[in-house]
Amino acid sequence: MSNTRRDFMKLGAAAAGLSVLAPFEGIAGRLDHEEAGLFSLPVDASGEYTLSPLPYAYEALEPHIDAQTMRLHHDIHHAGYVKGLNGALAGMADARAKGDFGLIDRLAQKAAFHGSGHILHEIFWKNMAAPGSGGKPAGALLRQINRDFGSADAMQKQFAATSTSVEGSGWGILAWEPMGRRLVILQAEKHQNLTQWGAIPLLVLDVWEHAYYLKYQNKRGEYVQNFFNVVNWNDVAARFDAVAR
Ligand code: MN
Protein backbone atom coordinates (compact mmCIF):
# COMPACT_ATOMS: atom_id res chain seq x y z
CA MET A 1 0.00 0.00 0.00
CA SER A 2 1.39 3.43 -0.92
CA ASN A 3 1.95 6.04 1.76
CA THR A 4 -0.54 8.28 0.02
CA ARG A 5 -3.23 5.65 0.09
CA ARG A 6 -2.50 4.68 3.69
CA ASP A 7 -2.48 8.33 4.75
CA PHE A 8 -5.77 8.89 2.98
CA MET A 9 -7.34 5.91 4.67
CA LYS A 10 -6.04 7.03 8.04
CA LEU A 11 -7.28 10.56 7.47
CA GLY A 12 -10.56 9.35 6.06
CA ALA A 13 -11.21 7.01 8.95
CA ALA A 14 -10.22 9.58 11.55
CA ALA A 15 -12.27 12.28 9.88
CA ALA A 16 -15.28 10.02 9.70
CA GLY A 17 -14.96 8.97 13.31
CA LEU A 18 -15.50 5.50 11.89
CA SER A 19 -14.67 3.06 14.62
CA VAL A 20 -15.33 0.26 12.17
CA LEU A 21 -12.81 1.53 9.63
CA ALA A 22 -10.00 2.31 12.04
CA PRO A 23 -9.19 -1.26 13.10
CA PHE A 24 -9.04 -2.36 9.46
CA GLU A 25 -6.45 0.28 8.64
CA GLY A 26 -4.53 -0.70 11.76
CA ILE A 27 -4.63 -4.36 10.82
CA ALA A 28 -3.62 -3.68 7.22
CA GLY A 29 -0.57 -1.82 8.47
CA ARG A 30 0.70 -4.92 10.30
CA LEU A 31 0.11 -7.53 7.60
CA ASP A 32 2.03 -8.53 4.51
CA HIS A 33 0.75 -7.33 1.16
CA GLU A 34 -1.45 -10.33 0.38
CA GLU A 35 -3.02 -10.45 3.83
CA ALA A 36 -3.55 -6.69 3.85
CA GLY A 37 -5.68 -7.08 0.72
CA LEU A 38 -8.27 -8.89 2.84
CA PHE A 39 -8.58 -5.88 5.14
CA SER A 40 -8.26 -2.84 2.90
CA LEU A 41 -10.66 -0.84 0.79
CA PRO A 42 -9.73 0.24 -2.76
CA VAL A 43 -9.41 3.96 -3.52
CA ASP A 44 -8.90 5.83 -6.80
CA ALA A 45 -6.21 8.39 -7.65
CA SER A 46 -8.16 11.18 -6.00
CA GLY A 47 -8.44 9.16 -2.79
CA GLU A 48 -12.16 8.38 -3.09
CA TYR A 49 -13.35 4.90 -2.19
CA THR A 50 -14.23 2.72 -5.19
CA LEU A 51 -16.39 -0.38 -5.69
CA SER A 52 -14.41 -3.61 -6.15
CA PRO A 53 -15.60 -5.82 -9.01
CA LEU A 54 -17.19 -9.11 -7.96
CA PRO A 55 -14.50 -11.83 -7.68
CA TYR A 56 -16.65 -14.12 -9.91
CA ALA A 57 -19.40 -13.91 -12.54
CA TYR A 58 -22.89 -12.71 -11.57
CA GLU A 59 -24.27 -16.22 -12.11
CA ALA A 60 -21.43 -18.01 -10.26
CA LEU A 61 -23.45 -18.64 -7.08
CA GLU A 62 -26.54 -20.07 -8.82
CA PRO A 63 -28.82 -21.80 -8.05
CA HIS A 64 -28.46 -20.55 -4.46
CA ILE A 65 -28.11 -16.85 -5.20
CA ASP A 66 -29.37 -15.76 -8.62
CA ALA A 67 -27.60 -13.53 -11.15
CA GLN A 68 -30.28 -10.82 -11.15
CA THR A 69 -30.07 -10.42 -7.38
CA MET A 70 -26.26 -10.26 -7.56
CA ARG A 71 -26.35 -7.67 -10.32
CA LEU A 72 -28.76 -5.38 -8.43
CA HIS A 73 -27.10 -6.03 -5.08
CA HIS A 74 -23.53 -5.31 -6.17
CA ASP A 75 -24.01 -2.74 -8.94
CA ILE A 76 -26.80 -0.69 -7.35
CA HIS A 77 -26.98 -1.27 -3.59
CA HIS A 78 -23.29 -1.69 -2.80
CA ALA A 79 -22.35 1.10 -5.21
CA GLY A 80 -24.78 3.33 -3.30
CA TYR A 81 -22.90 2.74 -0.05
CA VAL A 82 -19.59 3.67 -1.67
CA LYS A 83 -21.15 6.88 -3.01
CA GLY A 84 -22.74 7.64 0.37
CA LEU A 85 -19.46 7.15 2.24
CA ASN A 86 -17.55 9.40 -0.16
CA GLY A 87 -20.32 11.98 0.14
CA ALA A 88 -20.20 11.93 3.93
CA LEU A 89 -16.41 12.32 3.96
CA ALA A 90 -16.64 15.19 1.46
CA GLY A 91 -19.27 16.83 3.64
CA MET A 92 -16.95 16.56 6.64
CA ALA A 93 -14.07 18.10 4.69
CA ASP A 94 -16.38 20.93 3.67
CA ALA A 95 -17.47 21.42 7.27
CA ARG A 96 -13.84 21.63 8.42
CA ALA A 97 -13.00 24.08 5.64
CA LYS A 98 -15.90 26.33 6.61
CA GLY A 99 -15.51 25.82 10.33
CA ASP A 100 -19.23 25.05 10.39
CA PHE A 101 -20.07 21.79 12.17
CA GLY A 102 -23.81 22.36 12.31
CA LEU A 103 -24.54 19.18 10.30
CA ILE A 104 -21.76 17.01 11.74
CA ASP A 105 -24.12 14.68 13.61
CA ARG A 106 -25.94 13.77 10.38
CA LEU A 107 -22.63 13.38 8.52
CA ALA A 108 -21.27 11.08 11.25
CA GLN A 109 -24.42 8.95 11.03
CA LYS A 110 -24.12 8.79 7.22
CA ALA A 111 -20.45 7.83 7.42
CA ALA A 112 -21.18 5.07 9.94
CA PHE A 113 -24.09 3.69 7.86
CA HIS A 114 -22.46 3.85 4.42
CA GLY A 115 -18.95 3.06 5.68
CA SER A 116 -20.12 -0.05 7.50
CA GLY A 117 -22.27 -1.03 4.50
CA HIS A 118 -19.28 -0.69 2.17
CA ILE A 119 -16.96 -2.73 4.41
CA LEU A 120 -19.44 -5.54 5.04
CA HIS A 121 -20.28 -5.93 1.33
CA GLU A 122 -16.57 -6.00 0.37
CA ILE A 123 -16.17 -8.91 2.80
CA PHE A 124 -19.47 -10.57 1.82
CA TRP A 125 -18.57 -10.99 -1.88
CA LYS A 126 -15.22 -12.55 -0.99
CA ASN A 127 -16.85 -14.76 1.65
CA MET A 128 -18.66 -16.61 -1.15
CA ALA A 129 -17.57 -18.89 -3.99
CA ALA A 130 -19.19 -21.16 -6.57
CA PRO A 131 -21.03 -24.11 -4.99
CA GLY A 132 -18.62 -26.86 -3.98
CA SER A 133 -15.47 -24.73 -4.40
CA GLY A 134 -15.21 -22.99 -1.03
CA GLY A 135 -13.78 -25.85 1.05
CA LYS A 136 -14.71 -26.59 4.67
CA PRO A 137 -13.66 -25.10 8.02
CA ALA A 138 -10.17 -26.53 8.66
CA GLY A 139 -6.85 -25.90 10.38
CA ALA A 140 -6.50 -23.16 12.97
CA LEU A 141 -9.97 -21.78 12.14
CA LEU A 142 -11.60 -25.13 12.84
CA ARG A 143 -9.67 -25.54 16.13
CA GLN A 144 -10.89 -22.10 17.25
CA ILE A 145 -14.46 -22.87 16.16
CA ASN A 146 -14.35 -26.11 18.17
CA ARG A 147 -12.99 -24.25 21.20
CA ASP A 148 -15.56 -21.44 21.11
CA PHE A 149 -18.67 -23.26 19.79
CA GLY A 150 -18.07 -26.97 20.41
CA SER A 151 -18.20 -27.97 16.74
CA ALA A 152 -18.47 -26.53 13.23
CA ASP A 153 -22.04 -27.83 13.04
CA ALA A 154 -23.02 -26.03 16.26
CA MET A 155 -21.36 -22.82 15.03
CA GLN A 156 -23.23 -23.04 11.72
CA LYS A 157 -26.56 -23.59 13.50
CA GLN A 158 -25.95 -20.60 15.79
CA PHE A 159 -24.87 -18.46 12.79
CA ALA A 160 -28.02 -19.44 10.86
CA ALA A 161 -30.35 -18.76 13.81
CA THR A 162 -28.62 -15.45 14.52
CA SER A 163 -28.87 -14.34 10.88
CA THR A 164 -32.47 -15.48 10.42
CA SER A 165 -33.67 -13.63 13.53
CA VAL A 166 -32.19 -10.19 12.80
CA GLU A 167 -34.98 -7.64 13.36
CA GLY A 168 -35.56 -5.80 10.08
CA SER A 169 -32.53 -5.20 7.84
CA GLY A 170 -29.08 -6.35 8.89
CA TRP A 171 -26.41 -9.02 8.96
CA GLY A 172 -25.20 -12.16 10.70
CA ILE A 173 -21.49 -11.87 11.45
CA LEU A 174 -18.85 -14.35 12.62
CA ALA A 175 -16.09 -12.15 14.06
CA TRP A 176 -12.76 -12.41 15.86
CA GLU A 177 -12.84 -10.49 19.14
CA PRO A 178 -9.15 -9.78 19.73
CA MET A 179 -9.23 -8.65 23.37
CA GLY A 180 -11.01 -11.78 24.60
CA ARG A 181 -9.24 -13.76 21.83
CA ARG A 182 -12.36 -15.64 20.81
CA LEU A 183 -14.78 -16.00 17.92
CA VAL A 184 -18.16 -14.35 18.41
CA ILE A 185 -21.39 -14.41 16.37
CA LEU A 186 -23.11 -11.03 16.16
CA GLN A 187 -26.18 -9.50 14.64
CA ALA A 188 -25.95 -6.11 12.96
CA GLU A 189 -29.09 -4.02 12.53
CA LYS A 190 -28.86 -1.96 9.35
CA HIS A 191 -25.06 -2.10 8.85
CA GLN A 192 -23.68 -0.37 11.91
CA ASN A 193 -25.81 -1.08 14.99
CA LEU A 194 -25.01 -3.68 17.66
CA THR A 195 -21.28 -4.14 16.98
CA GLN A 196 -18.82 -5.23 19.63
CA TRP A 197 -15.98 -2.70 19.49
CA GLY A 198 -12.81 -4.18 18.07
CA ALA A 199 -14.47 -7.33 16.72
CA ILE A 200 -13.18 -8.11 13.21
CA PRO A 201 -15.70 -9.64 10.77
CA LEU A 202 -14.57 -12.94 9.21
CA LEU A 203 -17.82 -14.32 7.71
CA VAL A 204 -20.79 -12.06 7.06
CA LEU A 205 -24.28 -12.77 5.70
CA ASP A 206 -26.46 -9.99 4.31
CA VAL A 207 -30.07 -10.50 5.40
CA TRP A 208 -31.47 -7.26 3.99
CA GLU A 209 -34.45 -8.11 1.77
CA HIS A 210 -32.51 -6.84 -1.27
CA ALA A 211 -30.13 -9.78 -0.74
CA TYR A 212 -32.76 -12.50 -1.22
CA TYR A 213 -36.28 -11.23 -1.92
CA LEU A 214 -36.36 -11.74 -5.72
CA LYS A 215 -35.67 -15.46 -5.32
CA TYR A 216 -36.79 -16.30 -1.78
CA GLN A 217 -39.49 -13.66 -1.03
CA ASN A 218 -40.21 -13.86 2.73
CA LYS A 219 -38.34 -17.16 3.24
CA ARG A 220 -35.22 -15.71 4.81
CA GLY A 221 -34.46 -18.96 6.63
CA GLU A 222 -34.25 -20.86 3.34
CA TYR A 223 -31.86 -18.25 1.92
CA VAL A 224 -29.71 -18.52 5.06
CA GLN A 225 -29.54 -22.32 4.80
CA ASN A 226 -28.58 -22.16 1.11
CA PHE A 227 -25.89 -19.57 1.87
CA PHE A 228 -23.81 -22.37 3.39
CA ASN A 229 -23.64 -23.99 -0.07
CA VAL A 230 -21.62 -21.01 -1.31
CA VAL A 231 -19.47 -20.08 1.71
CA ASN A 232 -15.80 -19.67 0.81
CA TRP A 233 -14.21 -21.22 3.90
CA ASN A 234 -10.77 -20.71 2.40
CA ASP A 235 -11.35 -16.96 2.50
CA VAL A 236 -12.73 -17.14 6.05
CA ALA A 237 -9.67 -19.14 7.15
CA ALA A 238 -7.28 -16.68 5.50
CA ARG A 239 -8.94 -13.81 7.39
CA PHE A 240 -8.78 -15.76 10.66
CA ASP A 241 -5.10 -16.66 10.18
CA ALA A 242 -4.28 -13.02 9.43
CA VAL A 243 -5.81 -11.56 12.60
CA ALA A 244 -5.81 -14.28 15.29
CA ARG A 245 -2.10 -14.29 16.10
MN1 MN B 1 -26.72 -5.71 0.89
Residues whose N, C-alpha, C, O or C-beta is under 5 A from the ligand:
A	BS01	MN	D206 W208
